[in-house]
Amino acid sequence: MVKVRAFRTLENSLRRMGFNHVAGVDEVGRGCLAGPVVAAAVVLDPDRYIPRVCDSKTVTALERERLFDRITRNAVAWSVAACDPLEIDDINIHQASLRAMNKAVLSLIPLPDIVLVDAFRVPGLPMAQKPVVHGDTRCTAIAAASIVAKVTRDRAMLELHATDPRYGFDRHKGYATKDHLDAMSRFGYSAAHRRSFRPPSLFDTIE
């Protein structure tokens, strides 16, 4: 696991241009077979530097929890939003991810002056936005959002595991691991599963 520390260069340049509140937004859970897709939006305080913020995928669960606490304590504003499996099945995962990011940004108080988004634009936002390719590795605000979203979603998957331990959500968090696929082959879909996600090799025999 290689940590790539994100930088504040882009946020700082935008602040010099007059964008005082610069938000980063990111989502997690797009590729999962179960559970929600979760988005977070974060406006970092330029005067309260948080070291070691980087893409959530490159740090351990323990380090993510520590960073989550520091980000949520020190940020100017932060918020999370989610779309559940029923909504994902209804509108598709891409639209659900965009909807969750839109909700997260519009829940910020105060609203940001500009939003930095990992890779693409979020429809329906009333403020300026800038897509940043590989934003979660290049931009501290987006990296912070990825950590908040990841920790929030992991906690939700632990709650799902507590209500139905058959699938091992505490281990794989809904991703398509062998253990998860084996459990789905045995027990079928649960209420937490996205029924529009159907790996053909496994589900041809599942009703």
C-alpha positions as CSV (number, residue, x, y, z in Angstrom):
1,M,0.0,0.0,0.0
2,V,1.7,3.2,-1.2
3,K,0.6,6.5,0.4
4,V,0.5,9.5,-1.9
5,R,0.0,12.6,0.1
6,A,-2.5,15.0,-1.5
7,F,-1.6,18.7,-1.8
8,R,-3.3,22.0,-1.2
9,T,-1.8,23.7,-4.2
10,L,-5.1,23.9,-6.1
11,E,-7.2,25.0,-3.2
12,N,-4.7,27.7,-2.3
13,S,-4.6,29.0,-5.8
14,L,-8.5,29.2,-5.9
15,R,-8.5,31.0,-2.6
16,R,-6.1,33.6,-4.0
17,M,-8.6,34.1,-6.8
18,G,-11.3,34.9,-4.3
19,F,-13.0,31.5,-3.7
20,N,-12.9,31.5,0.1
21,H,-14.7,28.2,0.8
22,V,-13.3,25.5,-1.4
23,A,-15.1,22.1,-1.1
24,G,-13.9,18.7,-2.2
25,V,-16.4,16.0,-2.9
26,D,-16.0,12.3,-3.5
27,E,-17.9,9.0,-3.3
28,V,-17.2,5.4,-2.3
29,G,-19.0,2.2,-2.9
30,R,-19.6,2.4,-6.7
31,G,-18.3,-1.1,-7.4
32,C,-19.9,-2.9,-4.4
33,L,-22.5,-5.6,-4.7
34,A,-24.2,-4.5,-1.5
35,G,-24.8,-1.5,0.6
36,P,-25.2,2.2,-0.2
37,V,-23.0,4.5,-2.3
38,V,-21.9,7.2,0.1
39,A,-20.6,10.7,-0.8
40,A,-18.9,13.3,1.4
41,A,-18.2,16.9,0.9
42,V,-15.5,18.8,3.0
43,V,-14.4,22.4,3.2
44,L,-11.0,22.4,4.9
45,D,-9.8,25.3,7.0
46,P,-6.6,26.7,5.4
47,D,-5.4,27.8,8.9
48,R,-5.8,24.3,10.4
49,Y,-3.5,22.0,8.5
50,I,-4.2,18.3,8.8
51,P,-1.1,16.2,8.0
52,R,-1.1,12.9,6.1
53,V,-4.4,13.4,4.3
54,C,-4.3,11.2,1.2
55,D,-6.6,9.0,-0.9
56,S,-8.6,6.8,1.5
57,K,-7.7,3.6,-0.5
58,T,-4.0,4.1,0.4
59,V,-4.2,4.1,4.2
60,T,-5.2,1.5,6.8
61,A,-8.7,1.4,8.5
62,L,-7.2,2.6,11.7
63,E,-5.4,5.6,10.1
64,R,-8.7,6.4,8.2
65,E,-10.5,6.6,11.5
66,R,-7.9,8.9,13.0
67,L,-8.0,11.1,10.0
68,F,-11.8,11.1,10.0
69,D,-11.8,12.5,13.5
70,R,-9.3,15.2,12.7
71,I,-11.0,16.2,9.5
72,T,-14.5,16.4,11.0
73,R,-13.2,18.3,14.1
74,N,-11.1,20.9,12.1
75,A,-13.0,21.4,8.9
76,V,-15.0,24.6,8.2
77,A,-17.9,22.3,7.1
78,W,-18.5,18.7,6.2
79,S,-21.4,16.5,5.2
80,V,-22.3,13.1,4.0
81,A,-25.1,11.7,1.8
82,A,-26.0,8.3,0.5
83,C,-28.2,6.4,-1.9
84,D,-29.4,3.0,-0.8
85,P,-29.6,-0.2,-2.9
86,L,-33.2,0.4,-3.9
87,E,-32.3,3.8,-5.3
88,I,-29.2,2.5,-7.0
89,D,-31.3,-0.2,-8.7
90,D,-33.9,2.4,-9.7
91,I,-31.6,5.0,-11.3
92,N,-28.3,3.1,-11.8
93,I,-25.1,3.4,-9.9
94,H,-23.6,6.4,-11.9
95,Q,-26.7,8.5,-11.4
96,A,-26.9,7.4,-7.7
97,S,-23.3,8.5,-7.2
98,L,-24.0,11.9,-8.7
99,R,-27.2,12.3,-6.6
100,A,-25.3,11.5,-3.4
101,M,-22.5,14.0,-4.3
102,N,-25.1,16.7,-5.1
103,K,-26.9,16.1,-1.7
104,A,-23.6,16.2,0.2
105,V,-22.5,19.5,-1.3
106,L,-25.9,21.2,-0.9
107,S,-25.9,20.1,2.8
108,L,-22.8,22.1,3.6
109,I,-23.2,25.1,5.9
110,P,-22.0,27.5,4.6
111,L,-22.3,26.5,1.0
112,P,-19.0,26.5,-0.8
113,D,-17.9,29.1,-3.4
114,I,-16.5,26.3,-5.6
115,V,-16.5,22.5,-5.6
116,L,-13.6,20.3,-6.6
117,V,-14.8,16.9,-7.9
118,D,-12.9,13.8,-8.6
119,A,-12.8,13.4,-12.4
120,F,-16.2,14.6,-13.5
121,R,-18.9,17.3,-13.0
122,V,-21.9,17.0,-10.6
123,P,-25.2,18.1,-12.2
124,G,-27.4,20.6,-10.5
125,L,-24.9,22.5,-8.3
126,P,-25.5,26.3,-8.1
127,M,-21.9,27.1,-7.6
128,A,-18.7,26.8,-9.7
129,Q,-17.1,23.4,-9.9
130,K,-13.9,22.0,-11.3
131,P,-13.3,18.3,-12.2
132,V,-9.9,17.1,-11.1
133,V,-8.5,14.0,-12.8
134,H,-7.2,11.6,-10.0
135,G,-8.4,14.3,-7.6
136,D,-8.3,12.0,-4.5
137,T,-4.5,11.7,-5.0
138,R,-3.8,15.3,-6.1
139,C,-6.2,17.5,-4.0
140,T,-6.4,17.6,-0.2
141,A,-10.0,18.6,-0.1
142,I,-11.1,15.7,-2.3
143,A,-8.8,13.3,-0.4
144,A,-10.4,14.4,2.9
145,A,-13.9,13.8,1.4
146,S,-12.8,10.3,0.3
147,I,-11.8,9.5,3.9
148,V,-15.0,10.8,5.4
149,A,-17.1,8.9,2.8
150,K,-15.1,5.7,3.3
151,V,-15.3,5.7,7.1
152,T,-19.0,6.6,7.0
153,R,-19.7,3.7,4.6
154,D,-17.6,1.2,6.4
155,R,-19.5,2.0,9.6
156,A,-22.8,1.5,7.8
157,M,-21.6,-1.9,6.5
158,L,-20.6,-3.0,10.0
159,E,-24.2,-2.1,11.1
160,L,-25.5,-4.2,8.3
161,H,-23.3,-7.1,9.4
162,A,-24.7,-6.8,12.9
163,T,-28.2,-7.3,11.6
164,D,-27.3,-10.1,9.1
165,P,-23.9,-11.7,9.6
166,R,-24.3,-14.4,6.9
167,Y,-22.5,-12.4,4.2
168,G,-19.4,-11.1,6.1
169,F,-20.0,-7.4,5.4
170,D,-17.6,-6.7,8.3
171,R,-14.7,-8.1,6.2
172,H,-15.4,-7.1,2.6
173,K,-17.8,-4.2,3.1
174,G,-19.9,-5.4,0.2
175,Y,-17.2,-5.8,-2.5
176,A,-17.1,-8.9,-4.7
177,T,-14.6,-11.0,-2.8
178,K,-14.7,-14.8,-3.0
179,D,-16.2,-15.0,0.5
180,H,-18.9,-12.6,-0.5
181,L,-19.7,-14.4,-3.7
182,D,-19.8,-17.8,-2.0
183,A,-22.2,-16.4,0.7
184,M,-24.4,-15.0,-2.0
185,S,-24.4,-18.3,-3.8
186,R,-25.6,-20.0,-0.6
187,F,-28.1,-17.4,0.6
188,G,-29.1,-15.4,-2.4
189,Y,-29.7,-11.7,-2.2
190,S,-30.4,-9.9,1.0
191,A,-32.2,-6.6,1.4
192,A,-28.8,-4.9,1.4
193,H,-27.8,-6.2,-2.1
194,R,-28.1,-4.3,-5.3
195,R,-30.3,-6.5,-7.5
196,S,-29.2,-4.8,-10.7
197,F,-25.6,-6.0,-10.0
198,R,-25.6,-9.5,-11.5
199,P,-22.2,-11.2,-12.2
200,P,-23.5,-13.8,-14.7
201,S,-21.1,-16.5,-13.7
202,L,-22.6,-16.6,-10.2
203,F,-26.2,-15.5,-10.6
204,D,-27.4,-17.5,-13.6
205,T,-28.6,-20.1,-11.1
206,I,-30.0,-17.7,-8.4
207,E,-33.7,-16.8,-8.6
